[in-house]
Amino acid sequence: MSAPSSKGVSIQPFFPCVPELMSWEDWNGNLAIYFSQEHIMMLPEDEWRTVAQHISSLAVFEPYPVPSPNNFENWQDWALEFTLIINGPSY
């Protein structure tokens, strides 16, 4: 049996990666693969704020209030907040 169609409705996939359990390279790489329809930058960990700022400008994330990386001390806290926002409260 096929899934019901949802004309005009974009269903966003669940992003299953937990930043506390991953390295920056793994988290950033998985995000780039999972949302491959967009060009997500792959930069070293010390440039995570540049990647985070770039993510906030991508069309796929426009419906979400992507947090500013300037409000976070480390990428894990920013990535956790970002993941909670895009996955919704059930995450």
Secondary structure as UniProt FT lines:
FT   TURN            7..8
FT   HELIX           19..21
FT   HELIX           24..34
FT   TURN            35..37
FT   HELIX           45..47
FT   HELIX           48..56
FT   HELIX           59..61
FT   TURN            62..63
FT   HELIX           69..71
FT   HELIX           75..87
FT   TURN            89..90
//
